[in-house]
Amino acid sequence: MHDLALYRKYRPKSFSEVLGQDHIVKVLESSVETNKVSHAYLFVGSRGIGKTSVARIFATNIGVSTNDLYEIDAASNRGIEDIKELRDGVRVSPFDSKYKVYIIDEVHMLSKDAWGALLKTLEEPPKHVIFILATTEFHKVPETIISRCQVFTFKKASASICRKMLLDIGKKEGFELDAGSAELLAILADGSFRDALGELQKIINFAKSKKISREDVEKITGAPKTTLVNDFISAIVEKNLEEGITTVQKASEANLDMKLYFKLIIQKFRMAIILRYAPKLEKEMAGDLGENDLEFLKILIKKDKEGMLRSGTITTLLQAYQNMDNAFIAELPLELALVKIINKE
C-alpha cells in the first residue's frame, strides 16, 4: 500500500508541470514577468483539473511565502462570520512577503450574507491582498463578484493528456500499463486528473503484477468488461436485435454503471469508424487501444457488409446517451437506440 496519495505526490509544483491548461499558464506567467497582478481572480472548472494547484503556483511565483498564503474551504466556512473574520485578517500586513494571498475553494458555497461581506472587500481591497476564488459552479457566483475578478476557465483533462500522465506516473511507481488499461482509466476519470490518479492508486494498491492490463482495471474498478462492449457493437454490425438486447440485460444484471457502459460503447464505435474510413491512422490508434481491441475492430470492419459502422449510427448513440440522466430505466435509452439503428421500430 502507498501511504501518500498519488494526486498529492505528483501535484504540479511549477507552471511547467501543469497539464492541459496552457491558455491560463501563459497569461499568469506573463503577468508575473510584467508585474501586472490583479487583486482578484476567479478560477472556474470541474473538479480535479488543477485550479487550486495553479493558484498555489501563482502565489509562489509572485513571492508569497507559506506564512502569507491562506486557503479557505467555503464549503465548511460559508457564513458571514467566517468572511468577517477574513476581512479583519486582510487588513493586517503580510508577514514576510509583498502580498497576502487568499485562496477560497468552492466559493459558490458561500451564503448570501457572506457574498455581501466578501463583495465589500473586493470593492476596496488593501494593496497587499490578492484573492483567488475557485468554483466548480460558475452559475452560482453573483455577477457583482464576477465583474470584480479576472476570470479563467480551466479545461477538462483531455483523454490523450490523461493517458500520457497515467503511463508516466505508473512507470515512476514501477508499474507498466498497457494501452488498453491507460485508455480505460482515462475514461473512468471523466476529465479529472485527480480522479485519474485516484483510480491508478487503486490499481497499484491491489494489482498482483507490475504489468497492468485492461482486464486488471476492469476487475479492480468494476468497469464494464470489454466483452460486453464488443458484443453490443457486434450486434449492431450483424443487425441482431435479440443479441444486442441480451447483452444490455447482462450489463444491467451485473449492476454496472450504464452511463459508463454506454460511454465505452460510443468510444469504441468511434474508433471503428476512424479505422474504417482512415485506415492510415492505425498506428496512431494502436497507442490508444490494446492489441486485442485493435484486432477485434479490424475483424468487425470486414464483417460490416451492410455499412452499419457509419456516422448516422454514432449520432443515434450520442442522442440516446444525452437521455441517460432522465431515464428511470437505466438501460432503456441503449435499447431504444439499438432498435432505431437496426430499423426494427
Beta strands, then each sheet from edge to edge (+ up, - down):
strand 1: 40-44
strand 2: 69-73
strand 3: 100-105
strand 4: 129-135
strand 5: 150-153
strand 6: 176-177
strand 7: 211-212
sheet 1: 2+ 3+ 4+ 1+ 5+
sheet 2: 6+ 7+
end
